[in-house]
Amino acid sequence: MSEFDWSCSESVIFHSHAAVAVYLNADGDLVIRQKQDEYEDEDSVVIIPRDMVPRLLNRIASAADLKQSQPKLVKK
């Protein structure tokens, strides 16, 4: 089998992505965890305090340029 150049963007139609998990920890905070890749020693982890989750979600929606017709996310 011949060598293949994975950096050739015209041929590659789907790039692999590390698995991502989202869950609440024992303190009730939101945890976003990405599985380590072959070059890392451990998973990447971001912990968002529960009371900051609505702000994070609104910022993500804004950054993703979602339509204004979408209901604004609010804290329960």
PDB file of N, CA, C, O and CB in Angstrom:
ATOM      1  N   MET A   1       0.848  -1.171   0.000  1.00  0.00           N
ATOM      2  CA  MET A   1       0.000   0.000   0.000  1.00  0.00           C
ATOM      3  C   MET A   1       0.895   1.236   0.000  1.00  0.00           C
ATOM      4  O   MET A   1       1.906   1.270   0.702  1.00  0.00           O
ATOM      5  CB  MET A   1      -0.966  -0.003   1.222  1.00  0.00           C
ATOM      6  N   SER A   2       0.531   2.244  -0.779  1.00  0.00           N
ATOM      7  CA  SER A   2       1.348   3.447  -0.888  1.00  0.00           C
ATOM      8  C   SER A   2       1.124   4.377   0.303  1.00  0.00           C
ATOM      9  O   SER A   2       0.124   4.273   1.013  1.00  0.00           O
ATOM     10  CB  SER A   2       1.040   4.181  -2.193  1.00  0.00           C
ATOM     11  N   GLU A   3       2.068   5.278   0.504  1.00  0.00           N
ATOM     12  CA  GLU A   3       1.944   6.285   1.561  1.00  0.00           C
ATOM     13  C   GLU A   3       0.794   7.228   1.235  1.00  0.00           C
ATOM     14  O   GLU A   3       0.493   7.477   0.067  1.00  0.00           O
ATOM     15  CB  GLU A   3       3.267   7.079   1.731  1.00  0.00           C
ATOM     16  N   PHE A   4       0.160   7.746   2.270  1.00  0.00           N
ATOM     17  CA  PHE A   4      -0.954   8.681   2.087  1.00  0.00           C
ATOM     18  C   PHE A   4      -0.647   9.953   2.844  1.00  0.00           C
ATOM     19  O   PHE A   4      -0.180   9.899   3.981  1.00  0.00           O
ATOM     20  CB  PHE A   4      -2.301   8.065   2.569  1.00  0.00           C
ATOM     21  N   ASP A   5      -0.899  11.094   2.233  1.00  0.00           N
ATOM     22  CA  ASP A   5      -0.654  12.400   2.853  1.00  0.00           C
ATOM     23  C   ASP A   5      -1.943  12.899   3.502  1.00  0.00           C
ATOM     24  O   ASP A   5      -2.826  13.430   2.827  1.00  0.00           O
ATOM     25  CB  ASP A   5      -0.130  13.430   1.801  1.00  0.00           C
ATOM     26  N   TRP A   6      -2.040  12.720   4.825  1.00  0.00           N
ATOM     27  CA  TRP A   6      -3.237  13.133   5.546  1.00  0.00           C
ATOM     28  C   TRP A   6      -3.408  14.642   5.600  1.00  0.00           C
ATOM     29  O   TRP A   6      -4.491  15.121   5.934  1.00  0.00           O
ATOM     30  CB  TRP A   6      -3.204  12.586   6.938  1.00  0.00           C
ATOM     31  N   SER A   7      -2.383  15.391   5.286  1.00  0.00           N
ATOM     32  CA  SER A   7      -2.500  16.849   5.318  1.00  0.00           C
ATOM     33  C   SER A   7      -3.153  17.408   4.059  1.00  0.00           C
ATOM     34  O   SER A   7      -3.408  18.610   3.979  1.00  0.00           O
ATOM     35  CB  SER A   7      -1.133  17.472   5.501  1.00  0.00           C
ATOM     36  N   CYS A   8      -3.424  16.564   3.088  1.00  0.00           N
ATOM     37  CA  CYS A   8      -4.064  16.991   1.845  1.00  0.00           C
ATOM     38  C   CYS A   8      -5.549  17.243   2.119  1.00  0.00           C
ATOM     39  O   CYS A   8      -6.332  16.296   2.194  1.00  0.00           O
ATOM     40  CB  CYS A   8      -3.874  15.919   0.716  1.00  0.00           C
ATOM     41  N   SER A   9      -5.933  18.485   2.266  1.00  0.00           N
ATOM     42  CA  SER A   9      -7.297  18.807   2.675  1.00  0.00           C
ATOM     43  C   SER A   9      -8.348  18.448   1.629  1.00  0.00           C
ATOM     44  O   SER A   9      -9.518  18.295   1.977  1.00  0.00           O
ATOM     45  CB  SER A   9      -7.392  20.266   2.990  1.00  0.00           C
ATOM     46  N   GLU A  10      -7.973  18.313   0.379  1.00  0.00           N
ATOM     47  CA  GLU A  10      -8.949  17.962  -0.656  1.00  0.00           C
ATOM     48  C   GLU A  10      -9.389  16.513  -0.552  1.00  0.00           C
ATOM     49  O   GLU A  10     -10.502  16.180  -0.960  1.00  0.00           O
ATOM     50  CB  GLU A  10      -8.369  18.223  -2.036  1.00  0.00           C
ATOM     51  N   SER A  11      -8.560  15.659  -0.025  1.00  0.00           N
ATOM     52  CA  SER A  11      -8.883  14.235   0.067  1.00  0.00           C
ATOM     53  C   SER A  11      -9.577  13.869   1.369  1.00  0.00           C
ATOM     54  O   SER A  11     -10.441  12.992   1.385  1.00  0.00           O
ATOM     55  CB  SER A  11      -7.630  13.416  -0.078  1.00  0.00           C
ATOM     56  N   VAL A  12      -9.214  14.525   2.451  1.00  0.00           N
ATOM     57  CA  VAL A  12      -9.764  14.185   3.759  1.00  0.00           C
ATOM     58  C   VAL A  12     -11.099  14.904   3.932  1.00  0.00           C
ATOM     59  O   VAL A  12     -11.168  16.132   3.888  1.00  0.00           O
ATOM     60  CB  VAL A  12      -8.773  14.566   4.903  1.00  0.00           C
ATOM     61  N   ILE A  13     -12.156  14.117   4.130  1.00  0.00           N
ATOM     62  CA  ILE A  13     -13.485  14.727   4.280  1.00  0.00           C
ATOM     63  C   ILE A  13     -13.978  14.730   5.722  1.00  0.00           C
ATOM     64  O   ILE A  13     -14.928  15.440   6.051  1.00  0.00           O
ATOM     65  CB  ILE A  13     -14.484  13.999   3.413  1.00  0.00           C
ATOM     66  N   PHE A  14     -13.343  13.945   6.579  1.00  0.00           N
ATOM     67  CA  PHE A  14     -13.746  13.891   7.977  1.00  0.00           C
ATOM     68  C   PHE A  14     -12.509  13.706   8.830  1.00  0.00           C
ATOM     69  O   PHE A  14     -11.751  12.753   8.644  1.00  0.00           O
ATOM     70  CB  PHE A  14     -14.769  12.753   8.228  1.00  0.00           C
ATOM     71  N   HIS A  15     -12.304  14.626   9.774  1.00  0.00           N
ATOM     72  CA  HIS A  15     -11.168  14.525  10.695  1.00  0.00           C
ATOM     73  C   HIS A  15     -11.660  13.940  12.012  1.00  0.00           C
ATOM     74  O   HIS A  15     -12.782  14.207  12.442  1.00  0.00           O
ATOM     75  CB  HIS A  15     -10.494  15.920  10.922  1.00  0.00           C
ATOM     76  N   SER A  16     -10.827  13.156  12.633  1.00  0.00           N
ATOM     77  CA  SER A  16     -11.224  12.568  13.912  1.00  0.00           C
ATOM     78  C   SER A  16     -11.241  13.641  14.996  1.00  0.00           C
ATOM     79  O   SER A  16     -10.524  14.639  14.921  1.00  0.00           O
ATOM     80  CB  SER A  16     -10.270  11.414  14.307  1.00  0.00           C
ATOM     81  N   HIS A  17     -12.062  13.413  15.985  1.00  0.00           N
ATOM     82  CA  HIS A  17     -12.182  14.327  17.120  1.00  0.00           C
ATOM     83  C   HIS A  17     -12.132  13.516  18.398  1.00  0.00           C
ATOM     84  O   HIS A  17     -12.631  12.393  18.459  1.00  0.00           O
ATOM     85  CB  HIS A  17     -13.496  15.162  17.044  1.00  0.00           C
ATOM     86  N   ALA A  18     -11.535  14.086  19.396  1.00  0.00           N
ATOM     87  CA  ALA A  18     -11.487  13.412  20.691  1.00  0.00           C
ATOM     88  C   ALA A  18     -12.887  13.391  21.305  1.00  0.00           C
ATOM     89  O   ALA A  18     -13.677  14.313  21.105  1.00  0.00           O
ATOM     90  CB  ALA A  18     -10.477  14.114  21.646  1.00  0.00           C
ATOM     91  N   ALA A  19     -13.175  12.347  22.040  1.00  0.00           N
ATOM     92  CA  ALA A  19     -14.461  12.232  22.725  1.00  0.00           C
ATOM     93  C   ALA A  19     -14.593  13.336  23.767  1.00  0.00           C
ATOM     94  O   ALA A  19     -13.622  13.696  24.432  1.00  0.00           O
ATOM     95  CB  ALA A  19     -14.611  10.841  23.386  1.00  0.00           C
ATOM     96  N   VAL A  20     -15.805  13.868  23.902  1.00  0.00           N
ATOM     97  CA  VAL A  20     -16.091  14.913  24.886  1.00  0.00           C
ATOM     98  C   VAL A  20     -17.254  14.452  25.756  1.00  0.00           C
ATOM     99  O   VAL A  20     -18.275  13.984  25.251  1.00  0.00           O
ATOM    100  CB  VAL A  20     -16.418  16.279  24.189  1.00  0.00           C
ATOM    101  N   ALA A  21     -17.089  14.589  27.062  1.00  0.00           N
ATOM    102  CA  ALA A  21     -18.146  14.244  28.017  1.00  0.00           C
ATOM    103  C   ALA A  21     -18.558  15.507  28.768  1.00  0.00           C
ATOM    104  O   ALA A  21     -17.731  16.375  29.044  1.00  0.00           O
ATOM    105  CB  ALA A  21     -17.670  13.132  29.015  1.00  0.00           C
ATOM    106  N   VAL A  22     -19.835  15.596  29.090  1.00  0.00           N
ATOM    107  CA  VAL A  22     -20.363  16.707  29.889  1.00  0.00           C
ATOM    108  C   VAL A  22     -21.192  16.087  31.006  1.00  0.00           C
ATOM    109  O   VAL A  22     -22.090  15.283  30.756  1.00  0.00           O
ATOM    110  CB  VAL A  22     -21.226  17.716  29.012  1.00  0.00           C
ATOM    111  N   TYR A  23     -20.877  16.472  32.250  1.00  0.00           N
ATOM    112  CA  TYR A  23     -21.588  15.903  33.392  1.00  0.00           C
ATOM    113  C   TYR A  23     -21.445  16.835  34.589  1.00  0.00           C
ATOM    114  O   TYR A  23     -20.657  17.780  34.565  1.00  0.00           O
ATOM    115  CB  TYR A  23     -21.053  14.486  33.731  1.00  0.00           C
ATOM    116  N   LEU A  24     -22.220  16.554  35.638  1.00  0.00           N
ATOM    117  CA  LEU A  24     -22.118  17.314  36.887  1.00  0.00           C
ATOM    118  C   LEU A  24     -21.220  16.551  37.846  1.00  0.00           C
ATOM    119  O   LEU A  24     -21.310  15.329  37.960  1.00  0.00           O
ATOM    120  CB  LEU A  24     -23.524  17.562  37.521  1.00  0.00           C
ATOM    121  N   ASN A  25     -20.346  17.292  38.543  1.00  0.00           N
ATOM    122  CA  ASN A  25     -19.492  16.649  39.543  1.00  0.00           C
ATOM    123  C   ASN A  25     -20.229  16.580  40.884  1.00  0.00           C
ATOM    124  O   ASN A  25     -21.387  16.986  40.981  1.00  0.00           O
ATOM    125  CB  ASN A  25     -18.145  17.417  39.696  1.00  0.00           C
ATOM    126  N   ALA A  26     -19.564  16.075  41.898  1.00  0.00           N
ATOM    127  CA  ALA A  26     -20.175  15.903  43.221  1.00  0.00           C
ATOM    128  C   ALA A  26     -20.630  17.219  43.836  1.00  0.00           C
ATOM    129  O   ALA A  26     -21.529  17.232  44.677  1.00  0.00           O
ATOM    130  CB  ALA A  26     -19.199  15.226  44.153  1.00  0.00           C
ATOM    131  N   ASP A  27     -20.012  18.338  43.422  1.00  0.00           N
ATOM    132  CA  ASP A  27     -20.390  19.659  43.943  1.00  0.00           C
ATOM    133  C   ASP A  27     -21.512  20.295  43.136  1.00  0.00           C
ATOM    134  O   ASP A  27     -21.962  21.393  43.465  1.00  0.00           O
ATOM    135  CB  ASP A  27     -19.184  20.584  43.951  1.00  0.00           C
ATOM    136  N   GLY A  28     -21.971  19.618  42.079  1.00  0.00           N
ATOM    137  CA  GLY A  28     -23.043  20.167  41.246  1.00  0.00           C
ATOM    138  C   GLY A  28     -22.545  21.092  40.148  1.00  0.00           C
ATOM    139  O   GLY A  28     -23.348  21.725  39.461  1.00  0.00           O
ATOM    140  N   ASP A  29     -21.224  21.179  39.972  1.00  0.00           N
ATOM    141  CA  ASP A  29     -20.662  22.020  38.922  1.00  0.00           C
ATOM    142  C   ASP A  29     -20.645  21.253  37.600  1.00  0.00           C
ATOM    143  O   ASP A  29     -20.604  20.023  37.579  1.00  0.00           O
ATOM    144  CB  ASP A  29     -19.234  22.489  39.301  1.00  0.00           C
ATOM    145  N   LEU A  30     -20.678  21.999  36.506  1.00  0.00           N
ATOM    146  CA  LEU A  30     -20.637  21.397  35.182  1.00  0.00           C
ATOM    147  C   LEU A  30     -19.197  21.069  34.815  1.00  0.00           C
ATOM    148  O   LEU A  30     -18.311  21.916  34.934  1.00  0.00           O
ATOM    149  CB  LEU A  30     -21.269  22.335  34.130  1.00  0.00           C
ATOM    150  N   VAL A  31     -18.969  19.847  34.372  1.00  0.00           N
ATOM    151  CA  VAL A  31     -17.642  19.413  33.957  1.00  0.00           C
ATOM    152  C   VAL A  31     -17.684  19.123  32.466  1.00  0.00           C
ATOM    153  O   VAL A  31     -18.544  18.380  31.995  1.00  0.00           O
ATOM    154  CB  VAL A  31     -17.173  18.161  34.762  1.00  0.00           C
ATOM    155  N   ILE A  32     -16.753  19.709  31.727  1.00  0.00           N
ATOM    156  CA  ILE A  32     -16.570  19.409  30.313  1.00  0.00           C
ATOM    157  C   ILE A  32     -15.206  18.744  30.221  1.00  0.00           C
ATOM    158  O   ILE A  32     -14.182  19.342  30.551  1.00  0.00           O
ATOM    159  CB  ILE A  32     -16.672  20.711  29.390  1.00  0.00           C
ATOM    160  N   ARG A  33     -15.214  17.506  29.769  1.00  0.00           N
ATOM    161  CA  ARG A  33     -13.984  16.707  29.770  1.00  0.00           C
ATOM    162  C   ARG A  33     -13.723  16.163  28.372  1.00  0.00           C
ATOM    163  O   ARG A  33     -14.610  15.585  27.744  1.00  0.00           O
ATOM    164  CB  ARG A  33     -14.077  15.547  30.794  1.00  0.00           C
ATOM    165  N   GLN A  34     -12.493  16.354  27.893  1.00  0.00           N
ATOM    166  CA  GLN A  34     -12.098  15.837  26.584  1.00  0.00           C
ATOM    167  C   GLN A  34     -11.048  14.756  26.772  1.00  0.00           C
ATOM    168  O   GLN A  34     -10.060  14.935  27.485  1.00  0.00           O
ATOM    169  CB  GLN A  34     -11.560  16.972  25.672  1.00  0.00           C
ATOM    170  N   LYS A  35     -11.289  13.619  26.108  1.00  0.00           N
ATOM    171  CA  LYS A  35     -10.379  12.477  26.222  1.00  0.00           C
ATOM    172  C   LYS A  35      -8.984  12.853  25.736  1.00  0.00           C
ATOM    173  O   LYS A  35      -8.825  13.523  24.715  1.00  0.00           O
ATOM    174  CB  LYS A  35     -10.916  11.274  25.423  1.00  0.00           C
ATOM    175  N   GLN A  36      -7.996  12.419  26.471  1.00  0.00           N
ATOM    176  CA  GLN A  36      -6.598  12.685  26.096  1.00  0.00           C
ATOM    177  C   GLN A  36      -6.293  12.093  24.727  1.00  0.00           C
ATOM    178  O   GLN A  36      -6.888  11.095  24.320  1.00  0.00           O
ATOM    179  CB  GLN A  36      -5.627  12.106  27.154  1.00  0.00           C
ATOM    180  N   ASP A  37      -5.364  12.717  24.029  1.00  0.00           N
ATOM    181  CA  ASP A  37      -4.911  12.126  22.775  1.00  0.00           C
ATOM    182  C   ASP A  37      -3.547  11.485  23.003  1.00  0.00           C
ATOM    183  O   ASP A  37      -3.044  11.459  24.126  1.00  0.00           O
ATOM    184  CB  ASP A  37      -4.845  13.193  21.638  1.00  0.00           C
ATOM    185  N   GLU A  38      -2.974  10.988  21.968  1.00  0.00           N
ATOM    186  CA  GLU A  38      -1.708  10.254  22.106  1.00  0.00           C
ATOM    187  C   GLU A  38      -0.548  11.108  22.596  1.00  0.00           C
ATOM    188  O   GLU A  38       0.463  10.568  23.043  1.00  0.00           O
ATOM    189  CB  GLU A  38      -1.338   9.643  20.793  1.00  0.00           C
ATOM    190  N   TYR A  39      -0.672  12.425  22.522  1.00  0.00           N
ATOM    191  CA  TYR A  39       0.419  13.316  22.928  1.00  0.00           C
ATOM    192  C   TYR A  39       0.228  13.894  24.329  1.00  0.00           C
ATOM    193  O   TYR A  39       1.099  14.602  24.833  1.00  0.00           O
ATOM    194  CB  TYR A  39       0.553  14.446  21.935  1.00  0.00           C
ATOM    195  N   GLU A  40      -0.898  13.597  24.951  1.00  0.00           N
ATOM    196  CA  GLU A  40      -1.192  14.150  26.270  1.00  0.00           C
ATOM    197  C   GLU A  40      -1.125  13.061  27.335  1.00  0.00           C
ATOM    198  O   GLU A  40      -1.341  11.882  27.055  1.00  0.00           O
ATOM    199  CB  GLU A  40      -2.576  14.819  26.278  1.00  0.00           C
ATOM    200  N   ASP A  41      -0.821  13.478  28.558  1.00  0.00           N
ATOM    201  CA  ASP A  41      -0.736  12.536  29.673  1.00  0.00           C
ATOM    202  C   ASP A  41      -2.079  12.305  30.360  1.00  0.00           C
ATOM    203  O   ASP A  41      -2.285  11.278  31.007  1.00  0.00           O
ATOM    204  CB  ASP A  41       0.266  13.033  30.685  1.00  0.00           C
ATOM    205  N   GLU A  42      -2.992  13.269  30.215  1.00  0.00           N
ATOM    206  CA  GLU A  42      -4.286  13.140  30.886  1.00  0.00           C
ATOM    207  C   GLU A  42      -5.363  13.886  30.117  1.00  0.00           C
ATOM    208  O   GLU A  42      -5.064  14.654  29.202  1.00  0.00           O
ATOM    209  CB  GLU A  42      -4.205  13.663  32.326  1.00  0.00           C
ATOM    210  N   ASP A  43      -6.624  13.657  30.493  1.00  0.00           N
ATOM    211  CA  ASP A  43      -7.751  14.337  29.871  1.00  0.00           C
ATOM    212  C   ASP A  43      -7.682  15.840  30.148  1.00  0.00           C
ATOM    213  O   ASP A  43      -7.111  16.271  31.150  1.00  0.00           O
ATOM    214  CB  ASP A  43      -9.084  13.754  30.382  1.00  0.00           C
ATOM    215  N   SER A  44      -8.266  16.623  29.256  1.00  0.00           N
ATOM    216  CA  SER A  44      -8.439  18.059  29.494  1.00  0.00           C
ATOM    217  C   SER A  44      -9.783  18.233  30.195  1.00  0.00           C
ATOM    218  O   SER A  44     -10.783  17.640  29.790  1.00  0.00           O
ATOM    219  CB  SER A  44      -8.374  18.897  28.142  1.00  0.00           C
ATOM    220  N   VAL A  45      -9.801  19.051  31.252  1.00  0.00           N
ATOM    221  CA  VAL A  45     -11.017  19.222  32.039  1.00  0.00           C
ATOM    222  C   VAL A  45     -11.261  20.702  32.287  1.00  0.00           C
ATOM    223  O   VAL A  45     -10.352  21.444  32.660  1.00  0.00           O
ATOM    224  CB  VAL A  45     -10.923  18.455  33.376  1.00  0.00           C
ATOM    225  N   VAL A  46     -12.518  21.121  32.070  1.00  0.00           N
ATOM    226  CA  VAL A  46     -12.948  22.476  32.406  1.00  0.00           C
ATOM    227  C   VAL A  46     -14.118  22.326  33.362  1.00  0.00           C
ATOM    228  O   VAL A  46     -15.069  21.598  33.076  1.00  0.00           O
ATOM    229  CB  VAL A  46     -13.344  23.316  31.118  1.00  0.00           C
ATOM    230  N   ILE A  47     -14.052  23.016  34.503  1.00  0.00           N
ATOM    231  CA  ILE A  47     -15.125  22.963  35.489  1.00  0.00           C
ATOM    232  C   ILE A  47     -15.773  24.341  35.548  1.00  0.00           C
ATOM    233  O   ILE A  47     -15.111  25.351  35.789  1.00  0.00           O
ATOM    234  CB  ILE A  47     -14.590  22.524  36.900  1.00  0.00           C
ATOM    235  N   ILE A  48     -17.089  24.356  35.320  1.00  0.00           N
ATOM    236  CA  ILE A  48     -17.867  25.603  35.323  1.00  0.00           C
ATOM    237  C   ILE A  48     -18.772  25.581  36.546  1.00  0.00           C
ATOM    238  O   ILE A  48     -19.586  24.669  36.694  1.00  0.00           O
ATOM    239  CB  ILE A  48     -18.708  25.769  33.997  1.00  0.00           C
ATOM    240  N   PRO A  49     -18.641  26.590  37.440  1.00  0.00           N
ATOM    241  CA  PRO A  49     -19.544  26.639  38.593  1.00  0.00           C
ATOM    242  C   PRO A  49     -21.002  26.649  38.113  1.00  0.00           C
ATOM    243  O   PRO A  49     -21.336  27.315  37.134  1.00  0.00           O
ATOM    244  CB  PRO A  49     -19.248  27.893  39.472  1.00  0.00           C
ATOM    245  N   ARG A  50     -21.852  25.911  38.806  1.00  0.00           N
ATOM    246  CA  ARG A  50     -23.249  25.749  38.387  1.00  0.00           C
ATOM    247  C   ARG A  50     -23.940  27.088  38.115  1.00  0.00           C
ATOM    248  O   ARG A  50     -24.701  27.197  37.153  1.00  0.00           O
ATOM    249  CB  ARG A  50     -24.021  24.986  39.452  1.00  0.00           C
ATOM    250  N   ASP A  51     -23.695  28.090  38.931  1.00  0.00           N
ATOM    251  CA  ASP A  51     -24.377  29.372  38.737  1.00  0.00           C
ATOM    252  C   ASP A  51     -23.861  30.153  37.523  1.00  0.00           C
ATOM    253  O   ASP A  51     -24.467  31.153  37.139  1.00  0.00           O
ATOM    254  CB  ASP A  51     -24.225  30.220  39.980  1.00  0.00           C
ATOM    255  N   MET A  52     -22.771  29.720  36.923  1.00  0.00           N
ATOM    256  CA  MET A  52     -22.225  30.369  35.729  1.00  0.00           C
ATOM    257  C   MET A  52     -22.638  29.672  34.428  1.00  0.00           C
ATOM    258  O   MET A  52     -22.353  30.178  33.342  1.00  0.00           O
ATOM    259  CB  MET A  52     -20.714  30.412  35.820  1.00  0.00           C
ATOM    260  N   VAL A  53     -23.305  28.518  34.526  1.00  0.00           N
ATOM    261  CA  VAL A  53     -23.689  27.747  33.340  1.00  0.00           C
ATOM    262  C   VAL A  53     -24.583  28.547  32.389  1.00  0.00           C
ATOM    263  O   VAL A  53     -24.323  28.536  31.186  1.00  0.00           O
ATOM    264  CB  VAL A  53     -24.405  26.471  33.762  1.00  0.00           C
ATOM    265  N   PRO A  54     -25.633  29.249  32.870  1.00  0.00           N
ATOM    266  CA  PRO A  54     -26.456  30.025  31.935  1.00  0.00           C
ATOM    267  C   PRO A  54     -25.641  31.081  31.175  1.00  0.00           C
ATOM    268  O   PRO A  54     -25.853  31.290  29.980  1.00  0.00           O
ATOM    269  CB  PRO A  54     -27.595  30.703  32.689  1.00  0.00           C
ATOM    270  N   ARG A  55     -24.728  31.732  31.860  1.00  0.00           N
ATOM    271  CA  ARG A  55     -23.879  32.740  31.208  1.00  0.00           C
ATOM    272  C   ARG A  55     -23.009  32.089  30.129  1.00  0.00           C
ATOM    273  O   ARG A  55     -22.859  32.634  29.036  1.00  0.00           O
ATOM    274  CB  ARG A  55     -22.987  33.461  32.255  1.00  0.00           C
ATOM    275  N   LEU A  56     -22.439  30.924  30.439  1.00  0.00           N
ATOM    276  CA  LEU A  56     -21.625  30.195  29.472  1.00  0.00           C
ATOM    277  C   LEU A  56     -22.454  29.817  28.247  1.00  0.00           C
ATOM    278  O   LEU A  56     -22.013  30.015  27.115  1.00  0.00           O
ATOM    279  CB  LEU A  56     -21.022  28.937  30.116  1.00  0.00           C
ATOM    280  N   LEU A  57     -23.648  29.275  28.466  1.00  0.00           N
ATOM    281  CA  LEU A  57     -24.500  28.864  27.357  1.00  0.00           C
ATOM    282  C   LEU A  57     -24.898  30.040  26.477  1.00  0.00           C
ATOM    283  O   LEU A  57     -24.913  29.922  25.252  1.00  0.00           O
ATOM    284  CB  LEU A  57     -25.741  28.174  27.882  1.00  0.00           C
ATOM    285  N   ASN A  58     -25.220  31.170  27.090  1.00  0.00           N
ATOM    286  CA  ASN A  58     -25.554  32.367  26.312  1.00  0.00           C
ATOM    287  C   ASN A  58     -24.359  32.836  25.495  1.00  0.00           C
ATOM    288  O   ASN A  58     -24.520  33.249  24.347  1.00  0.00           O
ATOM    289  CB  ASN A  58     -26.031  33.495  27.237  1.00  0.00           C
ATOM    290  N   ARG A  59     -23.173  32.778  26.066  1.00  0.00           N
ATOM    291  CA  ARG A  59     -21.960  33.196  25.352  1.00  0.00           C
ATOM    292  C   ARG A  59     -21.660  32.250  24.191  1.00  0.00           C
ATOM    293  O   ARG A  59     -21.253  32.690  23.116  1.00  0.00           O
ATOM    294  CB  ARG A  59     -20.756  33.250  26.317  1.00  0.00           C
ATOM    295  N   ILE A  60     -21.863  30.949  24.409  1.00  0.00           N
ATOM    296  CA  ILE A  60     -21.666  29.982  23.330  1.00  0.00           C
ATOM    297  C   ILE A  60     -22.644  30.252  22.194  1.00  0.00           C
ATOM    298  O   ILE A  60     -22.258  30.255  21.025  1.00  0.00           O
ATOM    299  CB  ILE A  60     -21.835  28.540  23.852  1.00  0.00           C
ATOM    300  N   ALA A  61     -23.910  30.480  22.536  1.00  0.00           N
ATOM    301  CA  ALA A  61     -24.918  30.776  21.517  1.00  0.00           C
ATOM    302  C   ALA A  61     -24.551  32.038  20.754  1.00  0.00           C
ATOM    303  O   ALA A  61     -24.712  32.098  19.535  1.00  0.00           O
ATOM    304  CB  ALA A  61     -26.307  30.928  22.154  1.00  0.00           C
ATOM    305  N   SER A  62     -24.064  33.036  21.457  1.00  0.00           N
ATOM    306  CA  SER A  62     -23.657  34.293  20.820  1.00  0.00           C
ATOM    307  C   SER A  62     -22.458  34.071  19.905  1.00  0.00           C
ATOM    308  O   SER A  62     -22.431  34.565  18.778  1.00  0.00           O
ATOM    309  CB  SER A  62     -23.322  35.355  21.884  1.00  0.00           C
ATOM    310  N   ALA A  63     -21.476  33.333  20.388  1.00  0.00           N
ATOM    311  CA  ALA A  63     -20.276  33.069  19.593  1.00  0.00           C
ATOM    312  C   ALA A  63     -20.599  32.239  18.359  1.00  0.00           C
ATOM    313  O   ALA A  63     -19.956  32.390  17.320  1.00  0.00           O
ATOM    314  CB  ALA A  63     -19.226  32.355  20.438  1.00  0.00           C
ATOM    315  N   ALA A  64     -21.594  31.362  18.469  1.00  0.00           N
ATOM    316  CA  ALA A  64     -21.998  30.522  17.344  1.00  0.00           C
ATOM    317  C   ALA A  64     -22.920  31.284  16.398  1.00  0.00           C
ATOM    318  O   ALA A  64     -23.328  30.757  15.363  1.00  0.00           O
ATOM    319  CB  ALA A  64     -22.691  29.251  17.846  1.00  0.00           C
ATOM    320  N   ASP A  65     -23.248  32.526  16.755  1.00  0.00           N
ATOM    321  CA  ASP A  65     -24.086  33.396  15.933  1.00  0.00           C
ATOM    322  C   ASP A  65     -25.447  32.768  15.660  1.00  0.00           C
ATOM    323  O   ASP A  65     -25.935  32.777  14.530  1.00  0.00           O
ATOM    324  CB  ASP A  65     -23.386  33.709  14.616  1.00  0.00           C
ATOM    325  N   LEU A  66     -26.054  32.219  16.717  1.00  0.00           N
ATOM    326  CA  LEU A  66     -27.383  31.646  16.576  1.00  0.00           C
ATOM    327  C   LEU A  66     -28.398  32.764  16.396  1.00  0.00           C
ATOM    328  O   LEU A  66     -28.195  33.877  16.881  1.00  0.00           O
ATOM    329  CB  LEU A  66     -27.741  30.771  17.797  1.00  0.00           C
ATOM    330  N   LYS A  67     -29.467  32.476  15.717  1.00  0.00           N
ATOM    331  CA  LYS A  67     -30.502  33.469  15.407  1.00  0.00           C
ATOM    332  C   LYS A  67     -31.094  34.051  16.686  1.00  0.00           C
ATOM    333  O   LYS A  67     -31.229  33.352  17.690  1.00  0.00           O
ATOM    334  CB  LYS A  67     -31.616  32.839  14.548  1.00  0.00           C
ATOM    335  N   GLN A  68     -31.444  35.326  16.644  1.00  0.00           N
ATOM    336  CA  GLN A  68     -32.062  35.993  17.787  1.00  0.00           C
ATOM    337  C   GLN A  68     -33.426  35.397  18.116  1.00  0.00           C
ATOM    338  O   GLN A  68     -33.911  35.565  19.235  1.00  0.00           O
ATOM    339  CB  GLN A  68     -32.200  37.484  17.514  1.00  0.00           C
ATOM    340  N   SER A  69     -34.049  34.711  17.176  1.00  0.00           N
ATOM    341  CA  SER A  69     -35.358  34.116  17.420  1.00  0.00           C
ATOM    342  C   SER A  69     -35.291  32.967  18.426  1.00  0.00           C
ATOM    343  O   SER A  69     -36.315  32.533  18.955  1.00  0.00           O
ATOM    344  CB  SER A  69     -35.952  33.625  16.115  1.00  0.00           C
ATOM    345  N   GLN A  70     -34.086  32.482  18.681  1.00  0.00           N
ATOM    346  CA  GLN A  70     -33.922  31.425  19.669  1.00  0.00           C
ATOM    347  C   GLN A  70     -34.209  32.001  21.052  1.00  0.00           C
ATOM    348  O   GLN A  70     -33.796  33.124  21.341  1.00  0.00           O
ATOM    349  CB  GLN A  70     -32.490  30.811  19.604  1.00  0.00           C
ATOM    350  N   PRO A  71     -34.904  31.260  21.913  1.00  0.00           N
ATOM    351  CA  PRO A  71     -35.160  31.771  23.263  1.00  0.00           C
ATOM    352  C   PRO A  71     -33.839  31.899  24.022  1.00  0.00           C
ATOM    353  O   PRO A  71     -32.943  31.065  23.897  1.00  0.00           O
ATOM    354  CB  PRO A  71     -36.145  30.839  24.033  1.00  0.00           C
ATOM    355  N   LYS A  72     -33.749  32.965  24.809  1.00  0.00           N
ATOM    356  CA  LYS A  72     -32.550  33.186  25.613  1.00  0.00           C
ATOM    357  C   LYS A  72     -32.509  32.156  26.736  1.00  0.00           C
ATOM    358  O   LYS A  72     -33.523  31.894  27.383  1.00  0.00           O
ATOM    359  CB  LYS A  72     -32.518  34.633  26.187  1.00  0.00           C
ATOM    360  N   LEU A  73     -31.363  31.588  26.958  1.00  0.00           N
ATOM    361  CA  LEU A  73     -31.214  30.582  28.012  1.00  0.00           C
ATOM    362  C   LEU A  73     -31.232  31.273  29.365  1.00  0.00           C
ATOM    363  O   LEU A  73     -30.576  32.296  29.557  1.00  0.00           O
ATOM    364  CB  LEU A  73     -29.901  29.766  27.830  1.00  0.00           C
ATOM    365  N   VAL A  74     -31.975  30.720  30.287  1.00  0.00           N
ATOM    366  CA  VAL A  74     -32.085  31.318  31.617  1.00  0.00           C
ATOM    367  C   VAL A  74     -31.804  30.287  32.681  1.00  0.00           C
ATOM    368  O   VAL A  74     -31.941  29.083  32.460  1.00  0.00           O
ATOM    369  CB  VAL A  74     -33.469  31.929  31.830  1.00  0.00           C
ATOM    370  N   LYS A  75     -31.409  30.776  33.834  1.00  0.00           N
ATOM    371  CA  LYS A  75     -31.131  29.910  34.978  1.00  0.00           C
ATOM    372  C   LYS A  75     -32.451  29.406  35.554  1.00  0.00           C
ATOM    373  O   LYS A  75     -33.407  30.166  35.714  1.00  0.00           O
ATOM    374  CB  LYS A  75     -30.304  30.663  36.064  1.00  0.00           C
ATOM    375  N   LYS A  76     -32.485  28.114  35.860  1.00  0.00           N
ATOM    376  CA  LYS A  76     -33.684  27.528  36.499  1.00  0.00           C
ATOM    377  C   LYS A  76     -33.713  27.855  37.960  1.00  0.00           C
ATOM    378  O   LYS A  76     -34.639  27.452  38.664  1.00  0.00           O
ATOM    379  CB  LYS A  76     -33.727  26.008  36.311  1.00  0.00           C
TER     380      LYS A  76
END
